[in-house]
Amino acid sequence: MEKTKIYTWTDLLYILAVLVLVPFFLFPKLSLTWVFFAFPLIWILRWIRKETVFKRTVLDWALLVLTFQVVISCFIVPDISFSLPKITGFFLGILIFYTLAYYLDSEEYLKIGIYVFLGGGFLIALIGILGMSKHEEPKYIAFLYDLLKKLPSVDFNLPGAEKGFHPNAVAGGLILVLPLCFVLLLAYFKKKNIENMIFKGQLWLLPLCLIFLTIGFVILLTQSRSSFGGLFIGVWFLVFAGWKWKKIGLIVITLVMISLLLSFFLMVGSNKIPYTNLEASHKLAGRVSVFWGPAINTISQHPFFGIGMNQVRVIPIVGDEQAHFHDQFLHTAAELGIPALAAYLALLVGVFFMCWKVWKGSGKGWMRISALGLGCGQLAFLVFGVMDCIPLGAKVGILFWFSIGLITALYNVVRRSQTG
């Protein structure tokens, strides 16, 4: 067992500053932007003390390009206060990523990070179900919508979500967490190898089951087709990567039956986007004409720096109610430019590369299955992003940054153990 690092008082000061500033990042005000300069002061203090300021990662160059494009966005948007929530949300994601990559440098700290990630997913599921929009018509299965309306409702009245959280956004964030929870539960119930279990003892089974069932139930109530499709692909990959071949036949038959039911589930329902009169836009042709066509046109007109963060809401055909172009990649390119899209794709390649290296190179079973679960969550999120979007800087996008931070920390620990 490697020795756990003892952190200095400047490390603790850094963590305290992160916790204090999170509300300012999530709910920014233009008059309080001076608060964010607290971090450069801490970095300078750590540099003076000859301490490590940042830990180098595989994703540094991709994040540098993304950050540069976001900074440029600050100068090209007509109203910085309108774009500020997305801009500060992006920088909060970067801060979370590098904080996790720096501090989760041992197995004990990694386990704590995984606990926090699962707990955060559970908390967001509860907040999501309480604040989820209940204004739209029944989508596909009416009794699920009726059940949703009977649940307690809280009006959080957040900017950009005045009518409640969109079900697709809630589900899109939670699919990053569910595969990890699922694979950890599988390892617990198999109990063939104690090294595969991050949760030791019967005490951890109840909260893990509670988290899994709660997140799964909330995703089901959202009736988000993009999330269901992403989870389906993610679970398929998880099965083929992590299970023995002698069980594949039975699993394939089961999944084929589920896919047929799922196909029917996705094909029926309302022809309207919530809050609008846009007909048949849930179909592929509708997506192309209503969202993807205007997105490509926007990219062609602003290829280098885009139109600026959160500016898609200003486009009349999209507006504040739809908020995005229903494609993660087109939306990123439209708001931040083609260089940002290339950086985002490079970021995803780096994430899957690190998952593969941990899966192939770690001698610890719990680290391998954690990388598998996190990687499948990222795969589900990628598939979700083809048909829908959680823009960079969105509040629920914190789960995305937390996930890649955990993956990077896993990779760094495994790499250090291999190189000595």
N, C-alpha and C positions, 0 to 999 in steps of 0.2 A: 504494500500500500504506500503510495507516494505521500510525502509530507504536505499537509495543508498549509497554504501560505498565510502568514500573519500580516494583516494590512496596517498601514500607518495612519496617523491622525488626518493626514491630507486625503487619504483614500476615503475615510469615513466622512470627511467634510464634503467630498465630491458626491457621495451617495445622498447625504442630507440635502445638498443643493438640488439634486435631481428630483427628490421627493417634493421639495418645496416648490419647485418651478413647474412641475407637471400641470397644475391647474392653469398657470399662465400660458402654457403652450396649447392646452385644449380649448381654453376660452379666452383668446387674446384680446387686448384692447390696444389701439394705436398709441394711446397716451402712456402705456406701461411697457412699451417695447424696450426701454432702457434696462429693464430687469434682466433681459437675456444676456447682457454683457457681464453678468456674474461669472459665467463659465470661462470666458477668456482669462479672467483674473485668477481663477483656480488653476487653469492650465499653466499660466505664467508662474504661479507659486510652486507648482510641482516641478516645473522646469528648473527653477532656481534651486530647489532642493535636490536636483539631479535624479529625479524619479521619472519613471516611464509615463509619458502623457497619453500616448495611444499604443495599442497593440496592433501590429501589422496583420492584415487579413487578406484572404484571397479576393475579397470583393472591393478592395480599396479604390482601384482605378474606376470601376463602374460607378461606385458611390461618388467619387470625385466629379465625374462628368455630370451625373444627375444633380449634384449640389450646385455646380456651376450653372446649369440650365435654370434651376430654381432661382438662383440669385439674379440672373438676367431677367427672369420673370418679374421680379420686384420692380424693375425699371420700365417695363413695357406695358404693364397693366394700367388702365386709365384710373382705377380707384383701388389703391393699395388696401384700404380697409375692407373692401369686399373680398379680396383674395387672401387677406391675412390669416384666416383660420386654416386654410389649406397649406399655406407657406409654413406657418409655425407647426402644423401637424406633421409636415415632412421632416422638419428639423428635430422634432421630438422623436420621430422614428429613427433618425440617424443617431441621436443621443442614446436611445435605448439599445440600439444595436451595438455601439462601441462600448457602452457600459457593460453589457452582458459578455462581450468578447474579452473584455479586460478582467472582469472580476470572477467569472466562472472558469477558473483555471485549475480546478481539481475535481475529483469525482464527487466529493461531498458537496461542493458548491454547485456542481452541475445538477445534482439531484434536487437541491433547493430550487434551482431555476426551473426545473421541470414541474415541481410542485406548484410554484407560483404561476406558471403558464396554464396548467390545468385549472387552478383556482380562478385565474383571470377569465378563462373561457366560461367557467360556470357563472361567474359574476356578470359577464356580458350577456350570457343567455338569459339570466333573470331580468336584467335591465331591458334587454331587447324585447322580451315577451310582455313586459309591463308597458313599454313605450311604443310597441309596434302599431303601425297604422291599421285602423279597423274601418276605414272609410270606403275601401274598394268593394266591388261586388265579389261574390263567391267565385273562386278561380276554377277549380277542377273537381274537388270533392267537397260538397256543400257542408257535410256534417263537421268537417275539420274547421271550416270557416265559422260555423255556428259555435263551435267549442271555443274558438279564439275570441269571439265577441263576448262570451260569458266570463272570460278571465278578467281579473282586475286590470284596470288601465290607469296609467299615470301620464299626465301631460308634462313632459320635460321641457317643451317649448325651446328646443335648441335651434340655433341659426341653421337654416337649410333643411330642418326637419320639423317645421312648425305643425305639420299634420301627423306627426309620428314617424317612427323609424320605418323605412321601407323594408318589407319582408326579405327581399333579395339581398339587401345589404347585411341584415342580421345573419342570414344563413351563410352568405359568402364569407364572413369572418369566422364563423363557428366551424366551417369545414376544415379549417387549419388545425383545429384542436381535436376533433372527434377521432380521426385515424390513430393518433398517438394514444388516446385513452383506450381505444379498442384493442390495439396491439399489446398494451400493458396488461389489460384484463386477460387476454389470451395467454400471455406468459404466466400470469398468476394461476389460472385454472389448470394449466398443464402441469406445473410444479415438478417437471422432470429435472430441471437444472436450476438450482438456487441462484446461480450467477445471472440467469435471465430475468430475475425479479428485482425491480427497483424498489418495490414496496414489500417489506419484510413483515410477516405476521398477519394474523387475521384482522387486526384492527384497521388496516388500510383498505380492506376489501369493500366495506360499506361506503366510505366517501368516494372511492373510485367508481363504484357502480352508480352512485347518485349523480356524479358528474356526467357519466356516459349517458344515462337515461334522460337527464335533464336537457343536455345539449341535443341529443337525438330527437327528443320530443319537440323542442323548439324548432329545429330544422324542419321536422315533419309539418308542423303547423304553418310554417312560412309558405309551403307549397311552391318553393322556388325551383323551377325546372333546371336552371343553370347549376344550382348547387347539387341537385340530385344527380345530374349528369357527371359533375366533377367527382362526387363521392363514389359513384359507380365505377368510374375509371380508376380512382385511387384504390378502392377495395380490390378490384381485379389485379392491379399491380402488386398490392400487398400479398394477396393469396399466392400468386405465382412466384414472388420473391422469397416469401418466408415459410411456406408450407412444403411438406414433402410431396413428391410426385405421385405417390400411391394414393393420395387423397384428392388429387386434382380432378379425377373423373366425376366423383360425386359432387364436388364443389361446382364444376362447370355446368352440370345438369341443373343444379339449384339456381345458379346465377342466370342461366338462360331463361328459366321459368320466371325469375324475378324481372329480368329485362323485358320479357313480353308484357308482363303486367305493368311495368313502368312505362313502356312505350304507349300503351293505351292511356295510362294516367296523364302522359304528357300531351297526347294528341287532342284531348277534349278540353273544353272550357270556354271562358269568355274570349271574345275577339277584341277587347278593348284594353289599352294600357290604363292603369289606375289614374284617376283624376282627369283624364283627357278623352278626346273623341277620336284618337288615332286608331283607325280600324286595322285589324289583321296584322299589327306590327309585331305580334309574337311569332309570326311565321318568318321564315328566312327571307322571303321576298320583301316583306314589310320592314325587316331590320335593315336590309340593304338600302331601300328607298328612303326610309325615315331617318336612320341614324348613320349607317356606314357610308352612304353616298356623301352626305354633308361633311362627315369626318374627313374623308379622302380629299374633298374639295378644300377644306380648311387647311389640311396638311400641305397641299400643293401651293396654296397662297402664302403660307408661313412655314417653310420647311426647316429653317435653322433654329428658331427660338420659339415657335408656336405662338399662340395668342395670349398665353399667360395662365397661371393657375386659377382655377375656378371660373374661367371666362366662358366655358361652354354653357353655363347656366344663362348667359346673356343672349345666346343664339335663340331666336324666336321659336324655331321648330323643336328645340330641346327644352329650353326654359328652366326655371327654378324647380319645377315639379319633377322633371325627368333627370336633370342634373348631370347626365353624362351620355356618351355615345354608345353605350351598351357593348363595348369591347375595350378591354383593358389596354391593349396595344395601340389601337387607333386613338383612343382618348389621350394616352400619354404623349403620342407624337403630336396630336393636335394642340395640346396645351403647352408642351415643353419642347417640341421640335424633334426632328428625326435623330439627332445625336442622343437625346434622352431615351428614345425608343431603343437605340442600339445598346445604350448603357443598361437599360432595364433587362433586355434579353441576355446581355452578358452576366448580369446579376443572377438571373435564373440558372444559366449554365453553371456558374460558380456554385450555386446552392446545391444543385443535383450532383455536381462533381464531388463536393464535400460529403454529401450523404453516401455516395458510392464508396468513397475512400474509407469512411468510418465503418460501413457495412462489411467491406472486404478486409480491413486492416486491424480492427479492434479485437482484442482477445477477451473483452468483457461482454457477456451476452446482453446485459441491460443497456449498454451503450449502443450495440448493434440494433436492437429492436427499437430503441428510442430514435435512432437515425432513420430507421425504416418508417416508423410512424410519422415523424416530422416530414420526411421526404414525400410520403403519400399524401399528407396534408397539403404540401406545396404543389404536388401534381394535381390534386383536386382543385386547388385555387387557380392553377393555370388553365385548366379546362373551363372552370367557371368564367374566367376572364375572356374567353373567346366569345361568349354570348352575353356577358354582363360586365360590370365594372365596379370596383371600389377604388376611386381615384387615389393617387398618391397624396397623402396628407389628410385623408378622411380619418375620423376618430376611430372607427372600427378597424382601420388598417394597422393599429397598434399591434394586433395579433400577428400580422404579417412580419413586422419588424422583430417582434419577440421571437417568432419561430426561426427566422434566419439567424438571429443572434445566438439562439441555442445550438443550431446546427454548426455555426462557426466555432462556438466554444467546444463542442464535442470534437470537431475536427482538430482544433489546436491541441487539445489534451491527448488525443490519439497520436497525432504527429510527434508531439514531444516525447511520448513514451516510446515511439519507434526509433527516434533519433538519439534518445538519451539526454 
